[in-house]
Amino acid sequence: MLKELKPKADEKNMRVSYKKNIPSLVVRGDKEKLRTVISNLMGNAIKFTPDGGMIWISVKEGKRSVHFNIKDNGIGIPIEHQSRIFDKFHQVDTSASREFEGMGLGLAICKEIIDLHGGRIWLKSKPSEGSEFHFNIPIR
């Protein structure tokens, strides 16, 4: 996934940091659907982070799940939109986000896929400071 999305990040002179704290762990699930989640989250991080920004990606093993984290230092999400950010067709409509296209389905699809895998997805975000998306997939 990093190889696929790196050219988009390079176009914006972004740095991408990746940390993997899992020696060789297998997660059972639909590979293409999980790729969709990571692609959507990384794509959003690239889209909503200005030129020269930074994206941090980490994967680590927990007691019962694998934890993924994708963080950026982009425009962030206003607090009043955070509770609905995973709803279908919900888009943040602020002056900072109006220039970006989309239908408001990407994060809803991510949530649906993670739910189908028995996991959980959530975010932490502050306007003008960036967003941090987390999701867990159970180890089976």
C-alpha positions as a printed NumPy array, in Angstrom:
array([[  0.   ,   0.   ,   0.   ],
       [  2.85 ,   2.36 ,   0.769],
       [  4.335,   1.787,  -2.678],
       [  0.973,   2.481,  -4.326],
       [  0.295,   5.728,  -2.476],
       [  3.849,   7.07 ,  -2.232],
       [  3.705,   8.827,  -5.646],
       [  0.681,  10.856,  -4.463],
       [  2.527,  11.819,  -1.29 ],
       [  5.65 ,  12.669,  -3.31 ],
       [  3.607,  15.027,  -5.527],
       [  2.836,  17.031,  -2.394],
       [  6.379,  16.766,  -0.986],
       [  5.036,  14.84 ,   1.985],
       [  7.046,  12.621,   4.285],
       [  5.625,   9.255,   5.267],
       [  6.868,   7.424,   8.362],
       [  6.042,   3.732,   8.776],
       [  6.611,   1.654,  11.906],
       [  5.744,  -2.01 ,  12.147],
       [  6.012,  -3.7  ,  15.51 ],
       [  4.875,  -7.146,  14.387],
       [  7.408,  -9.799,  13.462],
       [  5.175, -12.059,  11.362],
       [  1.537, -12.039,  12.347],
       [ -1.32 , -13.287,  10.205],
       [ -4.705, -11.594,  10.407],
       [ -7.58 , -13.541,   8.908],
       [ -9.803, -11.451,   6.739],
       [-10.615, -10.248,   3.292],
       [ -7.308,  -8.933,   1.94 ],
       [ -8.869,  -6.667,  -0.69 ],
       [-11.373,  -5.168,   1.725],
       [ -8.637,  -4.452,   4.285],
       [ -6.536,  -2.891,   1.501],
       [ -9.531,  -0.656,   0.768],
       [ -9.584,   0.544,   4.387],
       [ -5.882,   1.355,   4.42 ],
       [ -6.052,   2.953,   0.977],
       [ -9.008,   5.167,   1.984],
       [ -7.404,   6.272,   5.243],
       [ -4.009,   6.95 ,   3.662],
       [ -5.653,   8.655,   0.68 ],
       [ -7.572,  10.96 ,   3.022],
       [ -4.417,  11.737,   4.97 ],
       [ -2.695,  12.737,   1.734],
       [ -5.715,  14.678,   0.45 ],
       [ -6.322,  16.667,   3.638],
       [ -2.693,  17.414,   4.489],
       [ -1.049,  20.424,   2.852],
       [  2.099,  20.248,   0.74 ],
       [  5.165,  19.426,   2.802],
       [  3.093,  17.702,   5.495],
       [  3.712,  14.463,   7.329],
       [  1.902,  11.132,   7.663],
       [  2.722,   8.571,  10.336],
       [  1.63 ,   4.962,   9.934],
       [  2.085,   2.306,  12.571],
       [  1.018,  -1.295,  13.035],
       [  1.434,  -3.127,  16.309],
       [  0.233,  -6.283,  17.977],
       [ -2.054,  -6.128,  20.977],
       [ -3.213,  -8.962,  23.214],
       [ -6.167,  -9.892,  21.032],
       [ -5.866,  -7.659,  17.975],
       [ -3.62 ,  -5.869,  15.549],
       [ -3.746,  -2.087,  15.928],
       [ -3.363,   0.193,  12.902],
       [ -2.81 ,   3.934,  13.211],
       [ -2.699,   6.508,  10.398],
       [ -1.973,  10.039,  11.552],
       [ -1.459,  13.284,   9.642],
       [ -0.795,  16.925,  10.388],
       [ -3.487,  18.157,   8.006],
       [ -6.573,  20.33 ,   8.374],
       [ -8.256,  18.16 ,  11.018],
       [-11.954,  17.551,  11.612],
       [-14.137,  19.925,  13.656],
       [-15.447,  18.358,  16.87 ],
       [-19.084,  18.813,  15.803],
       [-18.525,  16.513,  12.785],
       [-16.53 ,  13.787,  14.512],
       [-19.498,  11.782,  15.832],
       [-20.935,  11.468,  12.295],
       [-17.709,  11.119,  10.303],
       [-18.339,   7.399,   9.625],
       [-21.954,   7.979,   8.444],
       [-22.739,   7.482,   4.759],
       [-22.73 ,  10.696,   2.718],
       [-21.57 ,  12.812,   5.651],
       [-19.054,  15.401,   4.546],
       [-17.342,  18.069,   6.559],
       [-18.28 ,  21.344,   4.899],
       [-15.945,  24.025,   6.171],
       [-13.933,  26.595,   4.285],
       [-10.848,  24.422,   4.819],
       [-12.466,  21.286,   3.369],
       [-14.66 ,  22.686,   0.547],
       [-11.913,  22.452,  -2.057],
       [-11.767,  18.647,  -1.756],
       [-14.059,  16.416,  -3.774],
       [-15.751,  13.283,  -2.546],
       [-19.115,  11.705,  -1.946],
       [-18.784,  11.061,   1.775],
       [-18.631,   7.28 ,   1.436],
       [-14.975,   6.421,   2.084],
       [-15.049,   6.447,   5.88 ],
       [-18.468,   4.752,   5.989],
       [-17.046,   1.962,   3.835],
       [-14.016,   1.706,   6.134],
       [-16.266,   1.35 ,   9.183],
       [-18.426,  -1.276,   7.492],
       [-15.376,  -3.349,   6.52 ],
       [-13.809,  -3.116,   9.982],
       [-17.157,  -4.028,  11.591],
       [-17.441,  -7.08 ,   9.295],
       [-14.003,  -8.193,  10.495],
       [-15.068,  -7.893,  14.151],
       [-12.877,  -4.845,  14.695],
       [-13.352,  -1.247,  15.721],
       [-12.433,   2.061,  14.054],
       [-12.202,   5.499,  15.679],
       [-10.527,   8.858,  15.315],
       [ -8.853,  11.629,  17.234],
       [ -8.705,  14.992,  15.527],
       [ -8.189,  18.679,  16.156],
       [ -8.871,  21.352,  13.564],
       [ -5.656,  22.769,  12.066],
       [ -3.587,  20.068,  13.814],
       [ -4.52 ,  16.912,  11.921],
       [ -6.357,  13.65 ,  12.285],
       [ -5.461,  10.278,  13.672],
       [ -7.451,   7.224,  12.578],
       [ -7.14 ,   3.972,  14.491],
       [ -8.56 ,   0.559,  13.827],
       [ -8.18 ,  -2.891,  15.369],
       [ -8.587,  -6.267,  13.709],
       [ -8.923,  -9.3  ,  16.02 ],
       [ -6.213, -11.954,  15.925],
       [ -7.863, -15.307,  15.273]])
